[in-house]
Amino acid sequence: MATTTLHETDFYAWTQAQAAALQQANFDQLDIANLIEEIEDMGKSQQRQLESRLIVLLVHLLKWQFQPNKRSPSWEATIHIQRLELVDLLADNPSLRPRLPHFLERAWPKARLGARGETSIDLKIFPLNCHYTLDQIFDDAFFPGTTS
């Protein structure tokens, strides 16, 4: 099957051929198996992006909380930007919102390791379980260890 070979040898050309076949309702020209796989991968990509952004945000919240003497405008900007990016991602993919507790649970151990790597603070100092609520994580005014 030529389209399967094209999927393996020139992905961009394959996407264009599949789009053209769909637009022209040439369903017999569709590479169904690879289309299914690619659509599933697109969904997984959104999940990975959500978890990745959550990790970056959590690392910076931990750094902010546990290294108050090293707080910087750069850390603050990263916290704000990641929150905005997460809000946009969830607006584009609202079905991911109910799964936020799951993603937070997966992201937290990675965030702890990331914070340790960026601060050299002993891993035992960072709580074993996330001590921020989802409301706090998404609250643009929340900066742990800061009173305001």
TILUMMAR-471298 format. One record per residue: residue number from 1; residue in three letters; x, y, z of N, C-alpha, C, O in turn. Coordinates in steps of 0.1 Angstrom, whole numbers. Atoms other than C-alpha are relative to their C-alpha. Layout:
BEGIN
+-----+------+-------+-------+-------+-------+-------+-------+-------+-------+-------+-------+-------+-------+
| seq | type |    nu |    nv |    nw |   cau |   cav |   caw |    cu |    cv |    cw |    ou |    ov |    ow |
+-----+------+-------+-------+-------+-------+-------+-------+-------+-------+-------+-------+-------+-------+
| NUM |  ALA |     X |     Y |     Z |     X |     Y |     Z |     X |     Y |     Z |     X |     Y |     Z |
...
+-----+------+-------+-------+-------+-------+-------+-------+-------+-------+-------+-------+-------+-------+
//
This chain:
BEGIN
+-----+------+-------+-------+-------+-------+-------+-------+-------+-------+-------+-------+-------+-------+
| seq | type |    nu |    nv |    nw |   cau |   cav |   caw |    cu |    cv |    cw |    ou |    ov |    ow |
+-----+------+-------+-------+-------+-------+-------+-------+-------+-------+-------+-------+-------+-------+
|   1 |  MET |     9 |   -12 |     0 |     0 |     0 |     0 |     9 |    12 |     0 |    17 |    14 |     9 |
|   2 |  ALA |    -8 |   -12 |     2 |    16 |    33 |   -12 |    -1 |     9 |    12 |     9 |    15 |    16 |
|   3 |  THR |     1 |   -10 |   -11 |     2 |    55 |    16 |     7 |    -5 |    12 |    12 |     4 |    20 |
|   4 |  THR |    -7 |     5 |   -12 |    16 |    32 |    43 |    15 |     3 |    -2 |    22 |     7 |     8 |
|   5 |  THR |   -14 |    -3 |     3 |    50 |    35 |    27 |     3 |    15 |     1 |    13 |    19 |     6 |
|   6 |  LEU |    -2 |   -15 |    -1 |    46 |    73 |    24 |     0 |     4 |    14 |     7 |    13 |    18 |
|   7 |  HIS |     0 |    -3 |   -14 |    37 |    74 |    61 |    14 |    -2 |     6 |    18 |     6 |    15 |
|   8 |  GLU |   -13 |     3 |    -5 |    70 |    59 |    68 |    12 |     8 |    -6 |    22 |    10 |     1 |
|   9 |  THR |   -12 |    -7 |     7 |    92 |    78 |    43 |    -2 |    15 |    -1 |     9 |    22 |    -1 |
|  10 |  ASP |     2 |   -15 |     1 |    76 |   113 |    41 |   -13 |     3 |     7 |   -23 |     4 |     1 |
|  11 |  PHE |    12 |    -2 |    -9 |    53 |   120 |    70 |    -8 |    12 |    -5 |   -21 |    12 |    -6 |
|  12 |  TYR |     7 |   -12 |     5 |    44 |   155 |    57 |    -8 |    -3 |   -12 |   -20 |     1 |   -13 |
|  13 |  ALA |     7 |     3 |    12 |    35 |   143 |    23 |   -12 |   -10 |     3 |   -22 |    -8 |    -3 |
|  14 |  TRP |    11 |     9 |    -4 |    14 |   115 |    39 |   -11 |     8 |     6 |   -23 |     6 |     2 |
|  15 |  THR |    11 |    -8 |    -6 |    -5 |   141 |    59 |    -8 |     7 |   -10 |   -20 |     9 |   -10 |
|  16 |  GLN |     6 |    -7 |    11 |   -12 |   161 |    28 |    -9 |    -9 |    -8 |   -20 |    -5 |   -13 |
|  17 |  ALA |     8 |     9 |     8 |   -24 |   131 |     9 |   -12 |    -5 |     7 |   -23 |    -6 |     2 |
|  18 |  GLN |    12 |     4 |    -8 |   -47 |   120 |    38 |   -10 |    11 |     0 |   -22 |     9 |     0 |
|  19 |  ALA |     9 |   -11 |    -1 |   -61 |   155 |    41 |    -8 |     2 |   -14 |   -20 |     4 |   -14 |
|  20 |  ALA |     7 |    -1 |    13 |   -68 |   156 |     3 |   -10 |   -11 |    -2 |   -21 |    -8 |    -7 |
|  21 |  ALA |     9 |    11 |     1 |   -84 |   122 |     4 |   -13 |     3 |     8 |   -24 |     0 |     4 |
|  22 |  LEU |    12 |    -4 |    -8 |  -107 |   134 |    32 |    -8 |    11 |    -6 |   -20 |    10 |    -7 |
|  23 |  GLN |     8 |   -11 |     6 |  -116 |   166 |    15 |    -8 |    -4 |   -12 |   -18 |     1 |   -15 |
|  24 |  GLN |     7 |     5 |    13 |  -125 |   148 |   -17 |    -8 |   -12 |     2 |   -14 |   -18 |    -7 |
|  25 |  ALA |     8 |    12 |    -4 |  -143 |   120 |     2 |     5 |   -12 |    -7 |    -3 |   -21 |   -11 |
|  26 |  ASN |    -6 |    13 |     6 |  -119 |    94 |   -13 |     4 |    -9 |    11 |    15 |   -11 |    14 |
|  27 |  PHE |    -2 |     8 |   -12 |  -123 |    72 |    17 |     8 |   -13 |    -3 |    15 |   -18 |     6 |
|  28 |  ASP |    -7 |    12 |     3 |  -108 |    42 |    -1 |    15 |     3 |    -1 |    24 |    -6 |    -1 |
|  29 |  GLN |   -14 |    -4 |     0 |   -75 |    62 |    -3 |     6 |     3 |    14 |    18 |     5 |    15 |
|  30 |  LEU |    -4 |    -3 |   -13 |   -73 |    67 |    34 |     8 |   -12 |     6 |     5 |   -24 |     4 |
|  31 |  ASP |    -8 |    10 |    -7 |   -46 |    49 |    55 |    -5 |    -1 |    14 |     0 |     5 |    23 |
|  32 |  ILE |     8 |     0 |   -12 |   -70 |    41 |    83 |     9 |    -4 |    12 |     8 |     3 |    22 |
|  33 |  ALA |    -8 |     5 |   -12 |   -46 |    22 |   106 |    10 |    11 |     5 |    10 |    14 |    17 |
|  34 |  ASN |    -9 |   -10 |    -4 |   -20 |    50 |   105 |    -7 |    13 |     5 |    -3 |    20 |    13 |
|  35 |  LEU |     8 |   -11 |    -4 |   -47 |    77 |   108 |    -5 |    -2 |    15 |    -4 |     8 |    23 |
|  36 |  ILE |     4 |     2 |   -14 |   -60 |    61 |   140 |    12 |     2 |     9 |    10 |     9 |    20 |
|  37 |  GLU |   -12 |    -2 |    -8 |   -25 |    59 |   154 |     4 |    15 |     2 |     7 |    19 |    13 |
|  38 |  GLU |    -4 |   -14 |    -1 |   -17 |    95 |   146 |   -10 |     8 |     8 |    -6 |    17 |    16 |
|  39 |  ILE |    10 |    -7 |    -7 |   -50 |   108 |   160 |     1 |    -3 |    15 |     1 |     6 |    24 |
|  40 |  GLU |    -2 |     3 |   -14 |   -44 |    89 |   193 |    13 |     7 |     5 |    13 |    11 |    16 |
|  41 |  ASP |   -13 |    -7 |    -4 |    -8 |   103 |   194 |    -3 |    15 |     2 |     4 |    21 |    11 |
|  42 |  MET |     3 |   -14 |    -2 |   -22 |   138 |   190 |    -6 |     3 |    14 |    -3 |    12 |    20 |
|  43 |  GLY |     6 |    -1 |   -13 |   -43 |   133 |   221 |    10 |    -2 |    11 |    10 |     5 |    21 |
|  44 |  LYS |   -10 |     2 |   -10 |   -14 |   119 |   240 |    10 |    12 |     1 |    15 |    15 |    12 |
|  45 |  SER |    -9 |   -12 |     1 |     7 |   149 |   229 |    -6 |    11 |     9 |     2 |    18 |    16 |
|  46 |  GLN |     6 |   -10 |    -8 |   -18 |   172 |   246 |     2 |    -3 |    15 |     4 |     5 |    23 |
|  47 |  GLN |    -1 |     4 |   -14 |   -16 |   152 |   278 |    15 |     2 |     4 |    17 |     7 |    16 |
|  48 |  ARG |   -15 |    -2 |    -3 |    23 |   152 |   277 |     3 |    15 |     2 |    10 |    19 |    11 |
|  49 |  GLN |    -2 |   -15 |    -1 |    22 |   190 |   272 |    -5 |     5 |    13 |     1 |    13 |    20 |
|  50 |  LEU |     6 |    -4 |   -13 |    -1 |   194 |   302 |     9 |    -4 |    11 |    12 |     4 |    20 |
|  51 |  GLU |    -8 |     5 |   -11 |    21 |   173 |   324 |    14 |     8 |     0 |    19 |    11 |    11 |
|  52 |  SER |   -13 |    -7 |     1 |    53 |   190 |   312 |    -1 |    14 |     5 |     8 |    19 |    13 |
|  53 |  ARG |     1 |   -14 |    -5 |    40 |   225 |   318 |    -3 |     0 |    15 |     2 |     9 |    23 |
|  54 |  LEU |     3 |     2 |   -14 |    27 |   214 |   352 |    13 |    -2 |     8 |    15 |     4 |    19 |
|  55 |  ILE |   -13 |     3 |    -6 |    62 |   201 |   361 |     8 |    13 |     1 |    13 |    16 |    12 |
|  56 |  VAL |    -7 |   -13 |     0 |    78 |   234 |   351 |    -5 |     9 |    11 |     2 |    16 |    18 |
|  57 |  LEU |     7 |    -9 |   -10 |    53 |   254 |   372 |     3 |    -5 |    14 |     7 |     3 |    22 |
|  58 |  LEU |    -3 |     5 |   -13 |    57 |   231 |   402 |    14 |     2 |     4 |    17 |     5 |    16 |
|  59 |  VAL |   -15 |    -2 |    -4 |    95 |   232 |   401 |     2 |    15 |     4 |     9 |    17 |    14 |
|  60 |  HIS |    -2 |   -14 |    -3 |    93 |   270 |   401 |    -7 |     4 |    13 |    -2 |    13 |    21 |
|  61 |  LEU |     7 |    -3 |   -12 |    68 |   271 |   429 |     8 |    -6 |    12 |     9 |     1 |    23 |
|  62 |  LEU |    -9 |     6 |   -11 |    91 |   248 |   450 |    12 |     9 |     2 |    16 |    12 |    13 |
|  63 |  LYS |   -12 |    -9 |    -1 |   121 |   270 |   442 |    -4 |    13 |     7 |     3 |    17 |    16 |
|  64 |  TRP |     5 |   -13 |    -6 |   101 |   301 |   451 |    -2 |    -2 |    16 |     2 |     7 |    23 |
|  65 |  GLN |     3 |     3 |   -14 |    90 |   285 |   484 |    13 |    -3 |     8 |    15 |     2 |    20 |
|  66 |  PHE |   -11 |     5 |    -8 |   123 |   269 |   495 |    13 |     7 |    -2 |    23 |     4 |     5 |
|  67 |  GLN |   -12 |    -9 |     1 |   148 |   294 |   482 |    -4 |    14 |    -1 |    -2 |    21 |   -11 |
|  68 |  PRO |     5 |   -13 |     1 |   133 |   327 |   491 |    11 |    11 |    -3 |     8 |    21 |    -8 |
|  69 |  ASN |   -11 |   -10 |     3 |   167 |   345 |   490 |     5 |     0 |   -14 |    12 |     9 |   -18 |
|  70 |  LYS |    -4 |     1 |    14 |   171 |   335 |   454 |   -11 |     3 |   -10 |   -10 |     2 |   -22 |
|  71 |  ARG |    11 |    -3 |     8 |   137 |   346 |   441 |     4 |    11 |   -11 |    12 |    20 |    -8 |
|  72 |  SER |    -4 |    -9 |    10 |   140 |   364 |   408 |   -12 |     4 |    -9 |   -22 |    -4 |    -9 |
|  73 |  PRO |    11 |    -3 |     9 |   118 |   382 |   382 |    -1 |   -11 |   -11 |   -12 |   -14 |   -16 |
|  74 |  SER |     1 |    11 |     9 |   127 |   353 |   359 |    -9 |   -12 |     5 |   -17 |   -17 |    -2 |
|  75 |  TRP |     8 |    11 |    -6 |   112 |   327 |   383 |   -15 |     5 |     0 |   -24 |    -3 |    -4 |
|  76 |  GLU |    14 |    -5 |     0 |    81 |   349 |   387 |    -6 |     0 |   -14 |   -18 |    -4 |   -15 |
|  77 |  ALA |     5 |     0 |    14 |    77 |   353 |   349 |    -3 |   -15 |    -4 |   -13 |   -17 |   -10 |
|  78 |  THR |     3 |    14 |     3 |    80 |   315 |   345 |   -13 |    -5 |     6 |   -20 |   -12 |     0 |
|  79 |  ILE |    12 |     4 |    -7 |    53 |   309 |   371 |   -12 |     6 |    -7 |   -22 |    -1 |   -10 |
|  80 |  HIS |    11 |    -6 |     7 |    30 |   334 |   354 |    -3 |    -6 |   -14 |   -14 |    -9 |   -18 |
|  81 |  ILE |     1 |     6 |    13 |    37 |   321 |   319 |    -5 |   -14 |    -1 |   -14 |   -17 |    -9 |
|  82 |  GLN |     5 |    14 |     0 |    32 |   285 |   327 |   -14 |    -1 |     4 |   -22 |    -9 |    -1 |
|  83 |  ARG |    14 |    -1 |    -3 |    -1 |   293 |   344 |    -8 |     4 |   -12 |   -19 |    -3 |   -14 |
|  84 |  LEU |     8 |    -4 |    11 |   -13 |   311 |   314 |     0 |   -10 |   -11 |   -11 |   -13 |   -17 |
|  85 |  GLU |    -1 |    11 |    10 |    -1 |   283 |   291 |    -9 |   -11 |     4 |   -16 |   -17 |    -5 |
|  86 |  LEU |     9 |    10 |    -4 |   -19 |   258 |   312 |   -15 |     3 |    -2 |   -23 |    -5 |    -6 |
|  87 |  VAL |    14 |    -4 |     2 |   -51 |   278 |   312 |    -4 |    -1 |   -15 |   -15 |    -6 |   -18 |
|  88 |  ASP |     3 |     1 |    14 |   -49 |   281 |   274 |    -1 |   -15 |    -5 |   -11 |   -18 |   -12 |
|  89 |  LEU |     1 |    15 |     4 |   -42 |   243 |   270 |   -13 |    -6 |     5 |   -19 |   -14 |    -3 |
|  90 |  LEU |    13 |     5 |    -5 |   -72 |   235 |   292 |   -12 |     6 |    -7 |   -22 |    -1 |    -9 |
|  91 |  ALA |    11 |    -6 |     8 |   -94 |   259 |   273 |    -1 |    -7 |   -14 |   -13 |    -9 |   -19 |
|  92 |  ASP |     0 |     7 |    12 |   -84 |   242 |   241 |    -4 |   -15 |     1 |    -8 |   -21 |    -9 |
|  93 |  ASN |     2 |    14 |    -3 |   -88 |   207 |   257 |    -8 |    -2 |    13 |    -2 |    -7 |    22 |
|  94 |  PRO |     7 |     0 |   -12 |  -115 |   210 |   283 |    -2 |   -14 |     6 |    -4 |   -15 |    18 |
|  95 |  SER |     1 |    14 |    -6 |  -118 |   172 |   287 |    11 |    -4 |     8 |    11 |   -14 |    15 |
|  96 |  LEU |   -11 |     3 |    -8 |   -84 |   172 |   303 |    -2 |     5 |    14 |     5 |     1 |    24 |
|  97 |  ARG |     2 |    -7 |   -13 |   -96 |   194 |   332 |    -4 |   -10 |    11 |     2 |   -10 |    22 |
|  98 |  PRO |     4 |     9 |   -11 |  -113 |   166 |   352 |    12 |   -10 |     4 |    12 |   -16 |    14 |
|  99 |  ARG |   -11 |     9 |    -2 |   -80 |   146 |   349 |    12 |     7 |     7 |    22 |     1 |     9 |
| 100 |  LEU |   -11 |    -8 |    -6 |   -59 |   174 |   365 |     6 |    -7 |    13 |    18 |    -7 |    15 |
| 101 |  PRO |    -6 |     6 |   -12 |   -56 |   155 |   399 |    10 |   -12 |    -4 |    20 |   -13 |     2 |
| 102 |  HIS |    -9 |    11 |     5 |   -41 |   125 |   379 |    13 |     6 |    -5 |    24 |     1 |    -2 |
| 103 |  PHE |   -13 |    -6 |     5 |   -16 |   148 |   361 |     8 |     6 |    11 |    20 |     5 |    10 |
| 104 |  LEU |    -7 |    -5 |   -11 |    -7 |   165 |   393 |     8 |   -11 |     8 |    19 |    -9 |    12 |
| 105 |  GLU |    -6 |    11 |    -7 |     0 |   132 |   410 |    12 |    -6 |    -8 |    22 |    -9 |    -2 |
| 106 |  ARG |   -11 |     4 |     9 |    22 |   122 |   380 |    11 |    10 |     0 |    23 |     6 |    -1 |
| 107 |  ALA |   -10 |   -10 |     2 |    40 |   155 |   378 |     8 |     3 |    13 |    19 |     6 |    12 |
| 108 |  TRP |    -6 |    -4 |   -12 |    48 |   160 |   415 |    14 |    -7 |     3 |    23 |     0 |     6 |
| 109 |  PRO |   -13 |     6 |    -3 |    76 |   134 |   419 |    11 |     6 |   -10 |    22 |     7 |    -6 |
| 110 |  LYS |    -9 |    -6 |    10 |    92 |   148 |   387 |     4 |    14 |     4 |    15 |    19 |     2 |
| 111 |  ALA |    -3 |   -14 |    -4 |    89 |   184 |   400 |     9 |     0 |    12 |    18 |     8 |    13 |
| 112 |  ARG |    -9 |     1 |   -12 |   105 |   174 |   433 |    15 |    -3 |    -5 |    24 |     4 |    -1 |
| 113 |  LEU |   -14 |     3 |     6 |   135 |   159 |   413 |     5 |    12 |    -7 |    17 |    15 |    -6 |
| 114 |  GLY |    -4 |   -12 |     7 |   136 |   190 |   391 |     4 |    11 |     9 |    15 |    17 |     7 |
| 115 |  ALA |    -3 |   -10 |   -10 |   136 |   213 |   421 |    13 |    -3 |     7 |    22 |     6 |     9 |
| 116 |  ARG |   -13 |     4 |    -6 |   164 |   193 |   437 |    11 |     3 |    -9 |    22 |     8 |    -5 |
| 117 |  GLY |   -11 |    -2 |     9 |   184 |   194 |   406 |     4 |    15 |    -3 |    15 |    18 |    -5 |
| 118 |  GLU |    -2 |   -14 |     2 |   180 |   232 |   402 |     4 |     7 |    12 |     9 |    19 |    11 |
| 119 |  THR |    -4 |    -7 |   -13 |   186 |   240 |   439 |    10 |    -6 |     8 |    17 |     0 |    17 |
| 120 |  SER |    -9 |     8 |    -8 |   208 |   213 |   453 |    -5 |    -2 |    14 |     2 |    -6 |    23 |
| 121 |  ILE |     6 |     2 |   -12 |   184 |   212 |   482 |    -3 |   -15 |     1 |    -7 |   -21 |    -8 |
| 122 |  ASP |     2 |    14 |    -3 |   181 |   177 |   498 |   -15 |    -3 |    -4 |   -24 |     4 |     0 |
| 123 |  LEU |    14 |     4 |     4 |   151 |   159 |   482 |    -9 |    -2 |    11 |   -21 |     1 |    10 |
| 124 |  LYS |     9 |     2 |   -12 |   138 |   151 |   517 |    -7 |    12 |     5 |   -17 |    12 |    12 |
| 125 |  ILE |     6 |   -13 |    -4 |   131 |   188 |   522 |   -13 |     2 |    -7 |   -22 |     8 |    -1 |
| 126 |  PHE |    13 |    -2 |     8 |   104 |   188 |   495 |   -10 |   -10 |     4 |    -7 |   -22 |     6 |
| 127 |  PRO |    11 |     9 |    -4 |    71 |   173 |   506 |    -1 |   -12 |    -9 |    -1 |   -10 |   -22 |
| 128 |  LEU |     1 |    12 |     8 |    66 |   137 |   494 |   -13 |     1 |    -9 |   -13 |    -4 |   -20 |
| 129 |  ASN |    13 |    -2 |     7 |    30 |   146 |   483 |    -2 |    15 |    -2 |     2 |    23 |     6 |
| 130 |  CYS |     2 |   -14 |     4 |    20 |   179 |   466 |    -8 |     6 |    11 |   -19 |     2 |    15 |
| 131 |  HIS |     7 |    -8 |   -10 |    10 |   204 |   493 |    -7 |    12 |    -5 |   -13 |    20 |     3 |
| 132 |  TYR |     7 |   -11 |     6 |    -4 |   229 |   469 |   -14 |    -6 |    -6 |   -14 |   -17 |   -11 |
| 133 |  THR |    13 |     4 |     6 |   -41 |   227 |   459 |     0 |     4 |   -15 |     8 |    12 |   -19 |
| 134 |  LEU |     1 |    -4 |    14 |   -51 |   229 |   422 |    -4 |    14 |    -1 |     1 |    22 |   -10 |
| 135 |  ASP |     4 |   -14 |     1 |   -67 |   262 |   430 |    12 |     9 |     3 |    13 |    19 |    -4 |
| 136 |  GLN |   -13 |    -8 |    -2 |   -34 |   275 |   444 |     9 |     0 |   -12 |    14 |    10 |   -16 |
| 137 |  ILE |    -9 |     1 |    11 |   -15 |   262 |   415 |    -4 |     9 |   -12 |     5 |    14 |   -19 |
| 138 |  PHE |     5 |    -8 |    11 |   -37 |   280 |   390 |    -3 |    15 |     4 |    -6 |    23 |    -4 |
| 139 |  ASP |     2 |   -14 |    -5 |   -41 |   312 |   412 |    12 |     9 |    -3 |    22 |     7 |     2 |
| 140 |  ASP |   -11 |    -9 |     4 |   -20 |   339 |   396 |     6 |     8 |    12 |    17 |    14 |    10 |
| 141 |  ALA |    -5 |    -8 |   -11 |   -17 |   356 |   430 |     8 |    -9 |    10 |    13 |    -4 |    20 |
| 142 |  PHE |    -6 |     9 |   -10 |    -4 |   325 |   448 |    15 |    -2 |    -3 |    19 |    -7 |   -14 |
| 143 |  PHE |   -14 |     2 |     0 |    33 |   324 |   455 |     4 |    -6 |    14 |     3 |     2 |    23 |
| 144 |  PRO |    -1 |     7 |   -13 |    41 |   299 |   483 |    11 |     7 |     8 |    22 |    11 |     3 |
| 145 |  GLY |    -9 |    -7 |    -9 |    59 |   315 |   513 |     0 |    15 |    -1 |     8 |    21 |     5 |
| 146 |  THR |     2 |   -14 |     1 |    48 |   349 |   503 |   -13 |     4 |     6 |   -23 |    -2 |     4 |
| 147 |  THR |    13 |    -4 |    -6 |    23 |   368 |   523 |    -5 |    13 |    -8 |     2 |    23 |    -9 |
| 148 |  SER |     7 |   -12 |     7 |    -1 |   391 |   504 |   -14 |    -4 |    -3 |   -21 |     4 |    -9 |
+-----+------+-------+-------+-------+-------+-------+-------+-------+-------+-------+-------+-------+-------+
//
